[in-house]
Each structure stands twice: as C-alpha cells, then as structure tokens.
Amino acid sequence: MSGLARPEILATTEWLAENLGRNGIRVLDLRWRPDGSAPALHAAGHIPSASLVDWRADLVDDGEDGETILLASPDRMAAVAGRCGIADDTTVVVYDDTQGLFAARAWWSLRAYGLESVRVLDGGFPEWQSEGRAVSNARISPKSAGFTVRGPNRTRLTTSDVRGLLGSPDVALLDARAPAEYRGLEGNTKRLGHIPGAMNVPVGATSRPGGQRLRDGAELRDLLHHANVTRGRRMVCYDGSGVAAAKLAFVLTLLGHEDVAVYDGGWAEWGNRLDLPVDR
C-alpha cells in the first residue's frame, strides 16, 4: 500500500510475521459466522497466538428496541481486553476474512475506549493463508492484563449528537451502505432513505475487486473525491449496524482525516424513529 497518511494503523502480513510473538503484541481473530461456527473455524486454524473475539457477543450491546447495535459498555470492553491480555501499551492486530469489516469494528471499539495502537491486518486471514504463513490450532490463554478503559470518546456519536450536527458546514455525514439502501429503494427499517445531507460512500468499494485487501491510497482518495468528501471537516460515518461505518472510519483515518466518528446506532435507529428527518 502506498500514499497513506497513517500507515501504522494498517498491518501488512510481512510486518505481523516479523513481530508475531513479541512482548506487547496481541492478535485478535474477528472471523465471525452468524450460525455460531466461528469457534470451530478458529480451532481448525488461526494466526499463531490469536485470541478469538466474537464481535456480536463481545463488542456490542443491544439497544432497547432489540434492533439497534451499540458499542459495548466500559465494563464489557474491559473484560474482553483482560481476557485477551491487552494492556494500555499493547499493540493489537485485528483480522477477519470478510474484507476487514469485523476487524474494523474491533479497531473502532478499542479506539473508542482509548487504546491508541490498534492495527487492521490488510488482506486478513485469507492473505495470510495464501502466502503459506504459519497457522496454529492451539488454544491461547494470555495472561490477564490491565487496560484502562477511558470513554467512550468523541469517535462515538449518539442519535442526539448527530441530530444536533444536521446542517453544520463543519460536518460531513457519510453513509457507508450500498447505493440502493442510501436512495431508499431497499431496507428493513420503518422508513427508507438516508440522513439529510449525507453523502454515499459504499464501503464495499474500498476493497480491491474480488479480494480482501484495501485499494491503493490514491484509489481510496479518488473514491472519496467522487463522493465530494473534502478535508477539514468532522467526518461522521454510519450504516445499519456500525460495521461498514467502522471500516469507512478506518479508511478515513488511514488517509489522514483527523476527526472521524461513527454514529453508534446508525440507520437501524434513525430509520425506525418517526421523529427524525429522512431524505430519499
């Protein structure tokens, strides 16, 4: 990857292979299956020393309506960090096999609670495996570590926060969903469409076609340019579940945008609220 302002938050397979096993490095396996088969997948083979984290069970709380997915509470995040051996000075590398979507959700979740050094593995497990790198089926029990949970910080916004930002010239709302959902042609909320003023940046376009790795830095900047995303404004990303939004927030940070947030609750909450404005 070239042309990146923050290359230190993207881990290459080469970098991870060189640093695997060093003190202060923790690896999290975010591969997830809705049928609950991820533990068996992890047991069959994972990057050595990786701890399995279920983003849906470990990193989120359900909203009051049962349809909204929210950032996990500080206590739950501290418990996950302790189980995975994460301390304040740990560098965490997260990976999955779904174009970095669930890995990015873990990246954002840890960053929202103050962990500074979190990297997403470019290409994830498929890239690691295709290069013939070491794979393990050993169960890992890292020593519990003390991560000081602080936050959530300004990288997380609520519905009331976003409502208060509507119409601000200093804020760019970015909808990471597919174009059909953005336009209100598809969806499963009470109302279809998008938040007024939001620009559509489909997160699927940030990965190379047919692969797991991110596009080159210049291609990513072109994608944002075509969506009229410019520097100097606060970036607020959302989608339905906070997964695609987290990946878009990761890409923006990678490219050097300094004030990037995820709308926690996203369209699942906004689209079901009859008191909030919607555009189609």
Secondary structure, DSSP 4 states (H G I P E B T S, - for coil): --S-S-GGGEE-HHHHHHHTT-TTEEEEE----TTS-HHHHHHH-BSTTPEE--HHHHSEEE-TTSS-EEEPPHHHHHHHHHHTT--TT-EEEEE-SSTTHHHHHHHHHHHHTT---EEEETTHHHHHHHTT---B-----PPP---------TTEE-HHHHHHHTT-TTEEEEE-S-HHHHTTSS-SSSS-SB-TTPEE--GGGGBPTTSSSBPPHHHHHHHHHHTT--TTSEEEEE-SSSHHHHHHHHHHHHTT-SSEEEESSHHHHHTT-TTS--B-
